[in-house]
């Protein structure tokens, strides 16, 4: 059985191999070869993970650890490993299933792209899969954080996929900067946990975090919460997700609604003992979740673009997951994670087909008539919308959302207040969920040919639509598998949840069919201008950073020149040689100035002048000078490794991670 544990190391390997193959492309693969490599790499994790998860969830295979390598540093232990427990099995299986469906769908969606663009797209999608699978299967904080950051990097590249669009590139930058701020908080929290536990293994970090005193414990829990809120686009970190819809539809379906954006919820569920040990932070988690759920739902009602509507929907639904964690029901949060991944990826993919069948745009008005032109996709979209709205009894979304509402209601007076706000958000969810459905049922503006629904499109949509409905039967059992207990509130509480969905459906008909209500919704979009969150982020973060960089690197690094040759000083021969070497090695002609590198050079020159120059000229000084020349020449050669292209660094990171996994797997053979 121990040998079987090392199969876990193979789960992220196929997409990593697909990324390396498509990124390097040593044989200049043709179009069919690129598509074949992408689909094999994208679907292989499901084929590997499905039997592993099934064996574990049915009790045939217990919890497992597959070590990669262990390093002892004094009193601390760095032990990298992959792990299998119920949480990682459920999450990895969900990620593998959604990834496979999206990759199959993307073959048709990207059929018109050039071969080079196709390689770039699928290589990054494969790299994202590898990062997400590594994160959810990680048994240590280092592998967890590497996978977490790799997803953020892929997010930037895929949002900015259309390199000719300034809007797409700006959206990618925005997502990268905002999520990195939250990631810094997460890294700080993990480091503090490491100092407490003396190990990076999650099995030791989490109990150590739960047992920390009331002084340091809340700080660590709060840092983890901030990291999760940034990755999951929770208020006030939410602004990057709606603009991220500039990426292709498969990117939105996989990264920014189904899996990556919900990674923050997975983080909080994994570290839920730490959150529960500090009630103030747990309460803050519930408050942040319910505020975001209501804010996201209200914002989605006012949207006129389908993709932005679904983006705000994701923000709102992940808020529900945070509510569940905050009220002490992490198993319920994970059940909603699985259901949300299914219906939200379904909505994005089916919505992409309906947009193409309509007038080609992504506005809700452009969907008019698409129900007749793409009937299968419309039926699947309707199933996803019903699950999102939580129509009673017949949808998986109702069971998972009702479990969250019931868990909040049973959490005392504080929980009842959370429940009331979440119930209002549920009603608003049904209002916006059916707006695209009702628009698609409307008459077309003009006759158009029937939409193209190939098998590559219909297959994944039908599978996900069935799961979005029939998955209702699995939600209670899934909650129990994850160690929780399905709540059983009073009958009127459940009826209130059902009534919210029904009233929301009626409200959706009203705002779609009643002209003056539709006009009020359009005017409501102006309300978000009062928050001006984008402008505030730019003013508080981006603009000061740019000002600092310009100040440090102004006048093409003239401040370093002044440090090298201070005014009034006479440079001897050795100084001139050093100055020439510094100027030559500092940066190529016309390159962007590097303030950090220049500061390092300036510090080195100051040390040379203060310590070595007083002993000149003698043999020791000459030896140091020759050594400096050698270092300068070595630095000049090494400089070529720093290309400044982030894709080169991503490739190096992926190759290194693949090598670590492969070495760890081989070294465990006996």
Secondary structure, DSSP 8 states (H G I E B T S, - for coil): -HHHHTTHHHHTHHHHHHHHHHHH-TT---HHHHHHHHHHHHHHHHHHHHHHHHHHHTTSS--EEEEEEEEEETTEEEEEEEEE-HHHHHHHHHHHHHHHHHHHHHHHHTTTS-HHHHHHHHHHHHHHHHHHHHHHHBSBHHHHHHHHHHHHHHHHHHHT--TT-HHHHHHHHHHHHHHHHHHHHHHHHHHHHHHHHSB-BHHHHHHHHHTS-TTTHHHHHHHHHHHHHHHTT-TTSTHHHHHGGGS-HHHHHHTTTTSGGGHHHHHHHHTHHHHHTSHHHHHHHHHHHHHHHHHHHHHHHT--BHHHHHHHHHHHHHHHHHHHHHTT-HHHHHHHHHHHHHHHHHHHHHHHHHHHHTTSS-BSGGGTTHHHHSHHHHHHHHHHHHHHHT-TTTSHHHHHHHHHHHHHHTTHHHHHHHHHHHHHHHHHHHHHHTHHHHHHHS--SS--------HHHHHHHHHHHHHHHHTHHHHHHHHHHTT-------HHHHHHHHHHHHHHHHHHHHHHH-HHHHHHHHHHGGGGGGT-HHHHHIIIIIHHHHHHHHHHTGGGTHHHHHHHS-TT----HHHHHHHHHHHHHH--TT----HHHHHHHHHHHHHIIIIIGGG-SSHHHHHHHHHHHHHHHHHHHHGGG----HHHHHHHHHHHHHHHHHHHHHHT--
